[in-house]
Amino acid sequence: MIASTMNYTGIIIAASTFLIIGIFHPLVIRVEYHFGVKAWRAFLVVGVAACVAALFITNVILSAIVGVAGAASLWSIEELFKQKKRVEKGWFPMNPRRKDEYR
């Protein structure tokens, strides 16, 4: 019974990390479209809260997943400002209700 001696922790964390990154990529695009870069504060609060929460979670897998989500949220702050530049270059659609922000 080889399966009983296998440790799936690394695979679960890796798959979760891949999924979290996959969720945050379109999330940044949508947040920038609807709210602009002023939403960076929300990513900061969520990121710091998740990283602090990860310190107190005793389950290794859950702690790692929450920590990765916190790091992804913090990384999204930079990506939000980069997304604004991509919109200015015409690579992504501009929200017509927020044209003044792009000038």
C-alpha positions as CSV (number, residue, x, y, z in Angstrom):
1,M,0.0,0.0,0.0
2,I,2.2,2.8,-1.3
3,A,-0.6,5.4,-1.2
4,S,-0.8,5.3,2.6
5,T,2.8,6.5,2.9
6,M,2.5,9.4,0.4
7,N,2.4,13.0,1.6
8,Y,0.1,15.1,-0.4
9,T,0.8,18.4,1.5
10,G,3.1,19.8,-1.2
11,I,0.8,18.9,-4.0
12,I,-2.2,20.5,-2.3
13,I,-0.3,23.7,-1.5
14,A,1.0,23.8,-5.1
15,A,-2.4,23.3,-6.6
16,S,-3.9,25.9,-4.3
17,T,-1.2,28.4,-5.2
18,F,-1.8,27.9,-8.9
19,L,-5.6,28.3,-8.3
20,I,-5.1,31.5,-6.2
21,I,-2.8,33.1,-8.8
22,G,-5.4,32.1,-11.5
23,I,-8.1,33.9,-9.5
24,F,-6.2,37.0,-8.7
25,H,-5.1,37.7,-12.3
26,P,-8.6,38.4,-13.7
27,L,-9.6,39.9,-10.3
28,V,-7.0,42.6,-10.8
29,I,-8.2,43.3,-14.3
30,R,-11.8,43.6,-13.1
31,V,-11.0,45.7,-10.1
32,E,-9.0,48.2,-12.1
33,Y,-11.8,48.4,-14.7
34,H,-14.5,49.1,-12.2
35,F,-12.7,50.9,-9.4
36,G,-9.3,52.1,-10.7
37,V,-6.1,52.0,-8.7
38,K,-7.7,53.6,-5.7
39,A,-8.7,50.0,-4.7
40,W,-5.1,49.2,-3.8
41,R,-5.9,49.9,-0.1
42,A,-8.4,47.0,-0.1
43,F,-5.7,44.7,-1.5
44,L,-3.4,45.9,1.3
45,V,-5.8,45.3,4.1
46,V,-6.8,41.9,2.8
47,G,-3.1,40.9,2.2
48,V,-1.9,42.0,5.6
49,A,-4.9,40.4,7.4
50,A,-4.3,37.1,5.6
51,C,-0.6,37.1,6.3
52,V,-1.2,37.8,9.9
53,A,-4.0,35.2,10.1
54,A,-1.6,32.6,8.5
55,L,0.7,33.0,11.5
56,F,-2.0,31.8,13.9
57,I,-3.5,28.9,11.9
58,T,-2.1,25.6,13.2
59,N,-3.0,23.5,10.2
60,V,0.0,23.6,7.9
61,I,-2.0,23.3,4.6
62,L,-4.5,26.0,5.6
63,S,-1.9,28.3,6.9
64,A,0.1,28.0,3.7
65,I,-3.0,28.6,1.6
66,V,-4.0,31.7,3.6
67,G,-0.4,33.0,3.5
68,V,-0.3,32.5,-0.3
69,A,-3.6,34.3,-0.7
70,G,-2.2,37.2,1.4
71,A,1.0,37.4,-0.6
72,A,-1.1,37.3,-3.8
73,S,-3.2,40.2,-2.5
74,L,-0.1,42.2,-1.7
75,W,1.4,41.5,-5.1
76,S,-1.9,42.6,-6.7
77,I,-1.2,46.1,-5.5
78,E,1.7,46.4,-8.0
79,E,-0.3,44.6,-10.7
80,L,-3.1,47.1,-10.3
81,F,-0.9,50.0,-11.2
82,K,0.7,48.0,-14.0
83,Q,-2.8,47.2,-15.3
84,K,-3.6,50.9,-15.4
85,K,-0.6,51.4,-17.6
86,R,-1.7,48.5,-19.8
87,V,-5.1,50.2,-20.2
88,E,-3.4,53.5,-21.1
89,K,-1.4,51.7,-23.8
90,G,-4.7,50.3,-25.2
91,W,-3.9,46.6,-24.4
92,F,-7.0,46.3,-22.2
93,P,-10.4,48.1,-22.5
94,M,-10.9,51.4,-20.7
95,N,-13.9,51.9,-18.5
96,P,-15.7,54.8,-20.3
97,R,-17.1,56.1,-17.0
98,R,-13.6,56.8,-15.7
99,K,-11.8,58.5,-18.7
100,D,-10.5,61.3,-16.5
101,E,-8.4,58.9,-14.5
102,Y,-6.4,58.0,-17.6
103,R,-5.3,61.5,-18.6
